[in-house]
Amino acid sequence: MSDRANNKAAPEAGLVGYAFVDSETTGLNPELHSIWELAILFRQRSAATGRWADSGPLLHFVICPERRVLKDADPIALEVGNFQERISALGLEPGQSLQLDLSGEIIDRPQFSEICSLVWSEFRNQADPVHLVGANPSFDSEFLLRLLAVERAPWHHRMVDVESMAMQRFGLARPPGLQESAKLLDVVPGIAHSARGDVQTTLAVFEELNGIPEFTS
């Protein structure tokens, strides 16, 4: 993949970039398993006011893995994400992919290589490396690195885990899950175990924990 760093816009003073991310995978091992649904929402926050500076783009893909990949899939992982039901509802065959918008409407049918290129380009086009924000973002980071087939991440090495933030806020002995974090904070969650729904929940939990008003254009 080409490095588009020379095409980056100059960073605006006092802006911090975030990428809210969630992936549904065929298992827990990035060496063996792969992403079948991915959602990434980019946002910039003013360091001075703490408010969102822009709404940012959303990348949302559903990927039906090749049959050889599905042979190694963990059945429990597929069941948790309702893989078969959702793939069938979208009419996807092994090797096919879809790109969807924020409302879930299909906007494109990209090849796998095009998905990798789109994700890579969006990260590289950020003025500064963004901070990944997620529920256990190190998990998503490992799978994203495998997806992009790169060793060095195009995002910041410091990531933000909203579950750990919720644990600290409520004095818990261990991190709660994402849905439990939303419940503790009285946040209305998105659809659980769907990449777009979990990204929406992650964003809402992050906003509540940091006192950030919802972005309005």
ChimeraX commands (.cxc) that place a marker at each C-alpha (Angstrom):
marker #1 position 0.00,0.00,0.00 radius 0.5
marker #1 position 1.24,3.43,-0.84 radius 0.5
marker #1 position 2.10,5.92,1.88 radius 0.5
marker #1 position -0.03,9.00,1.34 radius 0.5
marker #1 position 1.60,10.97,4.14 radius 0.5
marker #1 position 2.66,13.72,1.73 radius 0.5
marker #1 position -1.01,14.41,0.95 radius 0.5
marker #1 position -2.00,14.97,4.57 radius 0.5
marker #1 position -3.57,18.24,5.57 radius 0.5
marker #1 position -1.64,20.29,8.08 radius 0.5
marker #1 position -2.90,19.56,11.61 radius 0.5
marker #1 position -5.16,22.19,13.14 radius 0.5
marker #1 position -3.87,23.51,16.44 radius 0.5
marker #1 position -5.44,21.93,19.50 radius 0.5
marker #1 position -7.27,19.08,17.75 radius 0.5
marker #1 position -7.00,15.48,18.90 radius 0.5
marker #1 position -8.04,12.69,16.54 radius 0.5
marker #1 position -9.90,9.52,17.53 radius 0.5
marker #1 position -11.03,6.43,15.64 radius 0.5
marker #1 position -13.88,4.58,17.33 radius 0.5
marker #1 position -13.51,1.00,16.20 radius 0.5
marker #1 position -15.19,-2.37,16.51 radius 0.5
marker #1 position -14.68,-5.60,14.62 radius 0.5
marker #1 position -16.60,-8.85,14.51 radius 0.5
marker #1 position -14.25,-11.75,13.85 radius 0.5
marker #1 position -14.32,-15.46,13.05 radius 0.5
marker #1 position -12.47,-16.16,16.32 radius 0.5
marker #1 position -10.13,-14.71,18.91 radius 0.5
marker #1 position -6.77,-15.54,17.32 radius 0.5
marker #1 position -5.57,-12.92,14.78 radius 0.5
marker #1 position -3.03,-15.43,13.42 radius 0.5
marker #1 position -5.81,-17.85,12.51 radius 0.5
marker #1 position -9.05,-15.89,12.32 radius 0.5
marker #1 position -10.16,-12.80,10.43 radius 0.5
marker #1 position -12.49,-9.79,10.50 radius 0.5
marker #1 position -15.90,-10.29,8.92 radius 0.5
marker #1 position -17.44,-6.97,9.99 radius 0.5
marker #1 position -15.61,-3.71,10.64 radius 0.5
marker #1 position -16.79,-0.24,11.63 radius 0.5
marker #1 position -14.56,2.78,12.23 radius 0.5
marker #1 position -15.84,6.27,13.05 radius 0.5
marker #1 position -13.33,9.12,12.89 radius 0.5
marker #1 position -13.73,12.18,15.11 radius 0.5
marker #1 position -11.65,15.24,16.04 radius 0.5
marker #1 position -11.94,16.84,19.46 radius 0.5
marker #1 position -10.87,20.31,20.51 radius 0.5
marker #1 position -8.25,20.10,23.26 radius 0.5
marker #1 position -9.26,23.58,24.41 radius 0.5
marker #1 position -13.04,23.10,24.76 radius 0.5
marker #1 position -13.31,19.31,24.97 radius 0.5
marker #1 position -16.03,19.40,22.31 radius 0.5
marker #1 position -16.13,17.59,18.99 radius 0.5
marker #1 position -14.75,19.68,16.15 radius 0.5
marker #1 position -16.25,17.55,13.37 radius 0.5
marker #1 position -18.36,14.45,12.85 radius 0.5
marker #1 position -15.81,12.61,10.69 radius 0.5
marker #1 position -16.34,9.76,8.22 radius 0.5
marker #1 position -17.69,6.31,9.03 radius 0.5
marker #1 position -16.23,3.21,7.41 radius 0.5
marker #1 position -18.46,0.14,7.69 radius 0.5
marker #1 position -17.82,-3.13,5.88 radius 0.5
marker #1 position -19.27,-6.63,5.99 radius 0.5
marker #1 position -16.94,-9.27,4.57 radius 0.5
marker #1 position -17.97,-12.86,3.88 radius 0.5
marker #1 position -14.71,-14.80,4.25 radius 0.5
marker #1 position -13.57,-17.41,1.77 radius 0.5
marker #1 position -14.61,-20.99,2.57 radius 0.5
marker #1 position -11.03,-21.94,3.48 radius 0.5
marker #1 position -11.07,-19.20,6.15 radius 0.5
marker #1 position -14.45,-20.27,7.49 radius 0.5
marker #1 position -13.13,-23.81,7.98 radius 0.5
marker #1 position -10.94,-22.46,10.81 radius 0.5
marker #1 position -13.68,-20.27,12.31 radius 0.5
marker #1 position -14.72,-20.62,15.94 radius 0.5
marker #1 position -18.44,-21.57,15.92 radius 0.5
marker #1 position -19.04,-19.72,19.19 radius 0.5
marker #1 position -17.57,-16.49,17.78 radius 0.5
marker #1 position -19.81,-16.77,14.70 radius 0.5
marker #1 position -22.85,-17.43,16.86 radius 0.5
marker #1 position -22.18,-14.43,19.11 radius 0.5
marker #1 position -22.15,-12.10,16.10 radius 0.5
marker #1 position -25.12,-13.79,14.37 radius 0.5
marker #1 position -22.80,-14.35,11.42 radius 0.5
marker #1 position -24.86,-16.80,9.40 radius 0.5
marker #1 position -28.12,-14.94,9.84 radius 0.5
marker #1 position -26.67,-11.57,8.93 radius 0.5
marker #1 position -24.59,-12.81,5.98 radius 0.5
marker #1 position -27.64,-14.63,4.58 radius 0.5
marker #1 position -29.85,-11.55,5.05 radius 0.5
marker #1 position -27.35,-9.50,3.04 radius 0.5
marker #1 position -27.14,-12.16,0.32 radius 0.5
marker #1 position -23.38,-12.46,0.55 radius 0.5
marker #1 position -21.43,-15.42,-0.80 radius 0.5
marker #1 position -17.89,-16.39,0.31 radius 0.5
marker #1 position -15.40,-13.81,-0.97 radius 0.5
marker #1 position -18.01,-11.05,-1.36 radius 0.5
marker #1 position -18.13,-7.80,0.63 radius 0.5
marker #1 position -20.35,-4.79,1.20 radius 0.5
marker #1 position -19.80,-1.22,2.33 radius 0.5
marker #1 position -22.66,0.35,4.27 radius 0.5
marker #1 position -23.52,3.84,5.45 radius 0.5
marker #1 position -24.51,4.97,8.95 radius 0.5
marker #1 position -28.12,3.86,8.41 radius 0.5
marker #1 position -27.06,0.43,7.19 radius 0.5
marker #1 position -27.82,1.05,3.52 radius 0.5
marker #1 position -25.51,-0.60,0.98 radius 0.5
marker #1 position -23.36,1.98,-0.82 radius 0.5
marker #1 position -20.76,-0.22,-2.53 radius 0.5
marker #1 position -19.59,-3.79,-3.14 radius 0.5
marker #1 position -15.81,-3.43,-2.82 radius 0.5
marker #1 position -13.23,-6.13,-3.32 radius 0.5
marker #1 position -11.24,-7.17,-0.25 radius 0.5
marker #1 position -8.16,-5.31,-1.54 radius 0.5
marker #1 position -10.25,-2.15,-1.94 radius 0.5
marker #1 position -11.43,-2.38,1.67 radius 0.5
marker #1 position -7.83,-2.62,2.86 radius 0.5
marker #1 position -6.89,0.36,0.72 radius 0.5
marker #1 position -9.82,2.46,1.96 radius 0.5
marker #1 position -9.05,1.75,5.62 radius 0.5
marker #1 position -5.34,2.38,5.15 radius 0.5
marker #1 position -5.92,5.62,3.27 radius 0.5
marker #1 position -8.34,7.01,5.84 radius 0.5
marker #1 position -5.88,6.43,8.68 radius 0.5
marker #1 position -2.96,7.83,6.69 radius 0.5
marker #1 position -4.96,10.89,5.63 radius 0.5
marker #1 position -5.44,12.00,9.23 radius 0.5
marker #1 position -3.29,15.02,10.08 radius 0.5
marker #1 position -1.83,13.20,13.10 radius 0.5
marker #1 position -2.04,9.54,14.18 radius 0.5
marker #1 position -5.44,9.04,15.81 radius 0.5
marker #1 position -6.11,7.24,19.07 radius 0.5
marker #1 position -8.10,4.03,18.69 radius 0.5
marker #1 position -11.10,4.00,21.02 radius 0.5
marker #1 position -12.94,0.78,21.71 radius 0.5
marker #1 position -14.02,-1.93,24.09 radius 0.5
marker #1 position -10.67,-3.72,24.41 radius 0.5
marker #1 position -9.16,-1.83,21.42 radius 0.5
marker #1 position -5.95,-3.88,21.51 radius 0.5
marker #1 position -8.04,-6.79,20.17 radius 0.5
marker #1 position -9.27,-4.73,17.23 radius 0.5
marker #1 position -5.79,-3.31,16.69 radius 0.5
marker #1 position -4.26,-6.77,16.26 radius 0.5
marker #1 position -6.89,-7.82,13.74 radius 0.5
marker #1 position -6.61,-4.51,11.86 radius 0.5
marker #1 position -2.86,-4.98,11.52 radius 0.5
marker #1 position -3.49,-8.42,10.00 radius 0.5
marker #1 position -6.15,-7.00,7.70 radius 0.5
marker #1 position -3.84,-4.28,6.43 radius 0.5
marker #1 position -0.85,-6.65,6.32 radius 0.5
marker #1 position 1.41,-4.10,8.02 radius 0.5
marker #1 position 3.68,-4.32,11.05 radius 0.5
marker #1 position 3.60,-0.65,12.03 radius 0.5
marker #1 position 0.18,0.72,12.91 radius 0.5
marker #1 position -0.93,3.98,11.23 radius 0.5
marker #1 position -2.71,4.93,14.47 radius 0.5
marker #1 position -1.28,6.23,17.75 radius 0.5
marker #1 position 0.33,3.67,20.06 radius 0.5
marker #1 position -1.76,4.94,22.98 radius 0.5
marker #1 position -5.28,3.54,22.78 radius 0.5
marker #1 position -8.40,4.28,24.81 radius 0.5
marker #1 position -10.41,1.45,26.39 radius 0.5
marker #1 position -13.88,2.63,27.46 radius 0.5
marker #1 position -14.43,-0.50,29.57 radius 0.5
marker #1 position -11.33,0.28,31.65 radius 0.5
marker #1 position -12.53,3.86,31.98 radius 0.5
marker #1 position -15.89,2.62,33.25 radius 0.5
marker #1 position -14.15,0.29,35.72 radius 0.5
marker #1 position -12.25,3.25,37.16 radius 0.5
marker #1 position -15.32,5.49,37.24 radius 0.5
marker #1 position -17.38,2.99,39.24 radius 0.5
marker #1 position -14.57,1.49,41.35 radius 0.5
marker #1 position -15.07,-2.03,39.96 radius 0.5
marker #1 position -12.67,-4.93,40.41 radius 0.5
marker #1 position -12.58,-5.70,36.69 radius 0.5
marker #1 position -13.67,-4.00,33.47 radius 0.5
marker #1 position -17.38,-4.37,32.69 radius 0.5
marker #1 position -18.44,-5.32,29.19 radius 0.5
marker #1 position -19.50,-2.64,26.72 radius 0.5
marker #1 position -23.23,-3.20,27.24 radius 0.5
marker #1 position -22.78,-3.21,31.02 radius 0.5
marker #1 position -20.75,0.01,30.78 radius 0.5
marker #1 position -23.61,1.63,28.87 radius 0.5
marker #1 position -26.10,0.40,31.47 radius 0.5
marker #1 position -24.02,1.78,34.35 radius 0.5
marker #1 position -23.86,5.15,32.62 radius 0.5
marker #1 position -27.54,5.13,31.63 radius 0.5
marker #1 position -26.55,5.27,27.96 radius 0.5
marker #1 position -28.82,3.85,25.28 radius 0.5
marker #1 position -26.68,1.23,23.48 radius 0.5
marker #1 position -26.58,0.28,19.83 radius 0.5
marker #1 position -27.16,-3.29,18.66 radius 0.5
marker #1 position -24.77,-5.52,20.58 radius 0.5
marker #1 position -22.18,-7.60,18.70 radius 0.5
marker #1 position -22.64,-5.67,15.48 radius 0.5
marker #1 position -19.67,-3.52,14.50 radius 0.5
marker #1 position -21.70,-0.39,13.75 radius 0.5
marker #1 position -23.88,-0.83,16.85 radius 0.5
marker #1 position -20.89,-1.36,19.12 radius 0.5
marker #1 position -19.10,1.67,17.67 radius 0.5
marker #1 position -22.18,3.77,18.38 radius 0.5
marker #1 position -22.25,2.44,21.95 radius 0.5
marker #1 position -18.51,3.03,22.38 radius 0.5
marker #1 position -18.91,6.63,21.22 radius 0.5
marker #1 position -21.85,7.24,23.56 radius 0.5
marker #1 position -20.00,5.71,26.54 radius 0.5
marker #1 position -16.87,7.75,25.75 radius 0.5
marker #1 position -18.92,10.95,25.53 radius 0.5
marker #1 position -20.66,10.24,28.84 radius 0.5
marker #1 position -17.42,9.38,30.64 radius 0.5
marker #1 position -15.74,12.54,29.33 radius 0.5
marker #1 position -18.69,14.91,29.59 radius 0.5
marker #1 position -18.76,15.59,25.85 radius 0.5
marker #1 position -22.10,16.75,24.40 radius 0.5
marker #1 position -23.32,14.77,21.39 radius 0.5
marker #1 position -22.01,16.25,18.14 radius 0.5
marker #1 position -24.55,18.14,16.06 radius 0.5
marker #1 position -23.72,19.56,12.64 radius 0.5
marker link #1:1,2 radius 0.2
marker link #1:2,3 radius 0.2
marker link #1:3,4 radius 0.2
marker link #1:4,5 radius 0.2
marker link #1:5,6 radius 0.2
marker link #1:6,7 radius 0.2
marker link #1:7,8 radius 0.2
marker link #1:8,9 radius 0.2
marker link #1:9,10 radius 0.2
marker link #1:10,11 radius 0.2
marker link #1:11,12 radius 0.2
marker link #1:12,13 radius 0.2
marker link #1:13,14 radius 0.2
marker link #1:14,15 radius 0.2
marker link #1:15,16 radius 0.2
marker link #1:16,17 radius 0.2
marker link #1:17,18 radius 0.2
marker link #1:18,19 radius 0.2
marker link #1:19,20 radius 0.2
marker link #1:20,21 radius 0.2
marker link #1:21,22 radius 0.2
marker link #1:22,23 radius 0.2
marker link #1:23,24 radius 0.2
marker link #1:24,25 radius 0.2
marker link #1:25,26 radius 0.2
marker link #1:26,27 radius 0.2
marker link #1:27,28 radius 0.2
marker link #1:28,29 radius 0.2
marker link #1:29,30 radius 0.2
marker link #1:30,31 radius 0.2
marker link #1:31,32 radius 0.2
marker link #1:32,33 radius 0.2
marker link #1:33,34 radius 0.2
marker link #1:34,35 radius 0.2
marker link #1:35,36 radius 0.2
marker link #1:36,37 radius 0.2
marker link #1:37,38 radius 0.2
marker link #1:38,39 radius 0.2
marker link #1:39,40 radius 0.2
marker link #1:40,41 radius 0.2
marker link #1:41,42 radius 0.2
marker link #1:42,43 radius 0.2
marker link #1:43,44 radius 0.2
marker link #1:44,45 radius 0.2
marker link #1:45,46 radius 0.2
marker link #1:46,47 radius 0.2
marker link #1:47,48 radius 0.2
marker link #1:48,49 radius 0.2
marker link #1:49,50 radius 0.2
marker link #1:50,51 radius 0.2
marker link #1:51,52 radius 0.2
marker link #1:52,53 radius 0.2
marker link #1:53,54 radius 0.2
marker link #1:54,55 radius 0.2
marker link #1:55,56 radius 0.2
marker link #1:56,57 radius 0.2
marker link #1:57,58 radius 0.2
marker link #1:58,59 radius 0.2
marker link #1:59,60 radius 0.2
marker link #1:60,61 radius 0.2
marker link #1:61,62 radius 0.2
marker link #1:62,63 radius 0.2
marker link #1:63,64 radius 0.2
marker link #1:64,65 radius 0.2
marker link #1:65,66 radius 0.2
marker link #1:66,67 radius 0.2
marker link #1:67,68 radius 0.2
marker link #1:68,69 radius 0.2
marker link #1:69,70 radius 0.2
marker link #1:70,71 radius 0.2
marker link #1:71,72 radius 0.2
marker link #1:72,73 radius 0.2
marker link #1:73,74 radius 0.2
marker link #1:74,75 radius 0.2
marker link #1:75,76 radius 0.2
marker link #1:76,77 radius 0.2
marker link #1:77,78 radius 0.2
marker link #1:78,79 radius 0.2
marker link #1:79,80 radius 0.2
marker link #1:80,81 radius 0.2
marker link #1:81,82 radius 0.2
marker link #1:82,83 radius 0.2
marker link #1:83,84 radius 0.2
marker link #1:84,85 radius 0.2
marker link #1:85,86 radius 0.2
marker link #1:86,87 radius 0.2
marker link #1:87,88 radius 0.2
marker link #1:88,89 radius 0.2
marker link #1:89,90 radius 0.2
marker link #1:90,91 radius 0.2
marker link #1:91,92 radius 0.2
marker link #1:92,93 radius 0.2
marker link #1:93,94 radius 0.2
marker link #1:94,95 radius 0.2
marker link #1:95,96 radius 0.2
marker link #1:96,97 radius 0.2
marker link #1:97,98 radius 0.2
marker link #1:98,99 radius 0.2
marker link #1:99,100 radius 0.2
marker link #1:100,101 radius 0.2
marker link #1:101,102 radius 0.2
marker link #1:102,103 radius 0.2
marker link #1:103,104 radius 0.2
marker link #1:104,105 radius 0.2
marker link #1:105,106 radius 0.2
marker link #1:106,107 radius 0.2
marker link #1:107,108 radius 0.2
marker link #1:108,109 radius 0.2
marker link #1:109,110 radius 0.2
marker link #1:110,111 radius 0.2
marker link #1:111,112 radius 0.2
marker link #1:112,113 radius 0.2
marker link #1:113,114 radius 0.2
marker link #1:114,115 radius 0.2
marker link #1:115,116 radius 0.2
marker link #1:116,117 radius 0.2
marker link #1:117,118 radius 0.2
marker link #1:118,119 radius 0.2
marker link #1:119,120 radius 0.2
marker link #1:120,121 radius 0.2
marker link #1:121,122 radius 0.2
marker link #1:122,123 radius 0.2
marker link #1:123,124 radius 0.2
marker link #1:124,125 radius 0.2
marker link #1:125,126 radius 0.2
marker link #1:126,127 radius 0.2
marker link #1:127,128 radius 0.2
marker link #1:128,129 radius 0.2
marker link #1:129,130 radius 0.2
marker link #1:130,131 radius 0.2
marker link #1:131,132 radius 0.2
marker link #1:132,133 radius 0.2
marker link #1:133,134 radius 0.2
marker link #1:134,135 radius 0.2
marker link #1:135,136 radius 0.2
marker link #1:136,137 radius 0.2
marker link #1:137,138 radius 0.2
marker link #1:138,139 radius 0.2
marker link #1:139,140 radius 0.2
marker link #1:140,141 radius 0.2
marker link #1:141,142 radius 0.2
marker link #1:142,143 radius 0.2
marker link #1:143,144 radius 0.2
marker link #1:144,145 radius 0.2
marker link #1:145,146 radius 0.2
marker link #1:146,147 radius 0.2
marker link #1:147,148 radius 0.2
marker link #1:148,149 radius 0.2
marker link #1:149,150 radius 0.2
marker link #1:150,151 radius 0.2
marker link #1:151,152 radius 0.2
marker link #1:152,153 radius 0.2
marker link #1:153,154 radius 0.2
marker link #1:154,155 radius 0.2
marker link #1:155,156 radius 0.2
marker link #1:156,157 radius 0.2
marker link #1:157,158 radius 0.2
marker link #1:158,159 radius 0.2
marker link #1:159,160 radius 0.2
marker link #1:160,161 radius 0.2
marker link #1:161,162 radius 0.2
marker link #1:162,163 radius 0.2
marker link #1:163,164 radius 0.2
marker link #1:164,165 radius 0.2
marker link #1:165,166 radius 0.2
marker link #1:166,167 radius 0.2
marker link #1:167,168 radius 0.2
marker link #1:168,169 radius 0.2
marker link #1:169,170 radius 0.2
marker link #1:170,171 radius 0.2
marker link #1:171,172 radius 0.2
marker link #1:172,173 radius 0.2
marker link #1:173,174 radius 0.2
marker link #1:174,175 radius 0.2
marker link #1:175,176 radius 0.2
marker link #1:176,177 radius 0.2
marker link #1:177,178 radius 0.2
marker link #1:178,179 radius 0.2
marker link #1:179,180 radius 0.2
marker link #1:180,181 radius 0.2
marker link #1:181,182 radius 0.2
marker link #1:182,183 radius 0.2
marker link #1:183,184 radius 0.2
marker link #1:184,185 radius 0.2
marker link #1:185,186 radius 0.2
marker link #1:186,187 radius 0.2
marker link #1:187,188 radius 0.2
marker link #1:188,189 radius 0.2
marker link #1:189,190 radius 0.2
marker link #1:190,191 radius 0.2
marker link #1:191,192 radius 0.2
marker link #1:192,193 radius 0.2
marker link #1:193,194 radius 0.2
marker link #1:194,195 radius 0.2
marker link #1:195,196 radius 0.2
marker link #1:196,197 radius 0.2
marker link #1:197,198 radius 0.2
marker link #1:198,199 radius 0.2
marker link #1:199,200 radius 0.2
marker link #1:200,201 radius 0.2
marker link #1:201,202 radius 0.2
marker link #1:202,203 radius 0.2
marker link #1:203,204 radius 0.2
marker link #1:204,205 radius 0.2
marker link #1:205,206 radius 0.2
marker link #1:206,207 radius 0.2
marker link #1:207,208 radius 0.2
marker link #1:208,209 radius 0.2
marker link #1:209,210 radius 0.2
marker link #1:210,211 radius 0.2
marker link #1:211,212 radius 0.2
marker link #1:212,213 radius 0.2
marker link #1:213,214 radius 0.2
marker link #1:214,215 radius 0.2
marker link #1:215,216 radius 0.2
marker link #1:216,217 radius 0.2
view
